């Protein structure tokens, strides 16, 4: 006979498993961001969590799969923010600025994400390519940009030849570089790109650059 307490125990086990998985991913994110994929050690991750190396392999399958899960969760954070972004009530210029600000704010708040993406590029994006989850998600930002561009083009505000992927790359490039190259840029040019005193300057500058590109007249072929 099934105990009336069995469903409660099952829910408890599910919560415990989810909590353990989340804890492992938290520590793994820090370790991979700190040491890189090759330098990170599953033993170290296990030592910093309330679990064992064997449990980590049981939950994720191995180091490569663990790193893939870390990437999936990291990309999931910004994808959720992009999906939640509401710019339908804004004019095209304000909408593009808002999207650029979202990426700016996210990258600034998540330096580990920047490090993880840099590490994955060193490895030729092999973990992303192997991830069915990441391969399916794409970027909701592209859909938003596409709709905003269409609206801006229809009203004559934006040039007709602008491309959503190009605009997304332009926004991400500035936001990524500002965080990833903070230390080298500062050593070379004596300016901290994430200095709080200049934050609004760079945030506005990003929007200005994107809008200037979108509204620029193109030379004839």
RAGIPE-V400060 format. One record per run of one state. SS is the DSSP state (helix for helix, strand for strand, loop for the rest). FROM is the first residue (numbers start at 0). TO is the last residue. If there is no record, write none. Layout:
ss->[SS/SS]
from->[FROM/FROM]
to->[TO/TO]
This chain:
ss->[loop/helix/loop/helix/loop/helix/loop/helix/loop/helix/loop/helix/loop/helix/loop/helix/loop/helix/loop/helix/loop/helix/loop/helix/loop]
from->[0/5/39/41/47/52/60/62/84/91/109/110/122/125/130/131/137/139/154/163/180/181/189/195/215]
to->[4/38/40/46/51/59/61/83/90/108/109/121/124/129/130/136/138/153/162/179/180/188/194/214/220]
